[in-house]
């Protein structure tokens, strides 16, 4: 499940990597200092969401010494949902959860 909650001050990104026993991860992304009506503000938001989605969508490998892998479908779904929620809330949406 990938769910996004948006408010004026923060964006909460919830992502579940595709691993069979993966836990759902919730990450808050601050947007309080951004002017989302500018290209620079939107770019900063997208960068923050991307960074946090990558962290939230890490998948542990079965090998102890192997590096963590990133579930890219999780990253893309989380980013898409997060940015859609921001757009909806800017356009008079309610900021309710979306899956």
N, C-alpha and C positions, 0 to 999 in steps of 0.2 A: 504494500500500500504506500502510495506517495501522496501526502496531504500537505497543503500549504494553508497557513493562517496568516492573514495580513492585517496590519493596523497602521496607523499613522506613524508610530514610533519604531515598529519592528516587524520583521518578516520572519515567521517561523517555518523552517523547512523540515519536513519529516520524510525520511527516505528509508527504504528497505532494500538492501542489496539482494540480488537474486539467489544467494546461497541458501541452501535448504534450511539451515538452522539460523539464519540471519535474524538479528534483532532489529527492531525499528529504531531509527536514530532521529532525534529531534535537534535541530540547530536553529538558533535565532540569529538573524542578520539585521543589524541596525540600519535603519533608513532615515532616522531622525535628522541627520546632518546633511541629507541630500536634497537637492531641488530636482525632483523627478520630471519637471517640465523643461529641463535643459538637456542637451545632448551629453554634456559632461556628467550630469547627475545620473542619467540613464546608463551611461557607460560604466560609471562607478558601481551602480546597483548590479548590473550584469556581471561585473568582475567579482563582486562580493558573493553573489549567488553561486557563480561557477566554482569559486574557491571552496565555499562551504559544502556544496554538493559533492565535490570530489572527496572531501574529507569524510562526509557522511556515507558515501557509497563505496568505501573500501571493503574488500572481501579478504578475509584471512585465508591463506593457503594451507594445505594439509602438511606441507613440509615446514619444519621448525625454522630453518634458515632461509627459506624463500621469502622474497619481498612480498608485501601486500599487493594485491591486484585491485584495479578499479573496475567496478561494474558500470560500464559506460552507458548502458541503457537506463540504469538507475539515475545517473547524472543527468542525462538528457530529459528524462521524465520529470525529475525534480525541478530542473531549471525551467522547463516549459510551464509547469504548473505554477511555480512561484511567480514568474513574470506575468502570466495570465491573471493571477490574483491581484497583482499590483495594478495592472491595467484596468481590471474590473473595479477595484476600489477607487481609482482615480476617475473613472467614468460614472461614479455614483453608485457603485456596487456596495453590497453590505459587508464585505470582508469576511463572509462565512467560509467554512472549510469547503474545499473542493478536492475531489479525488480523480 
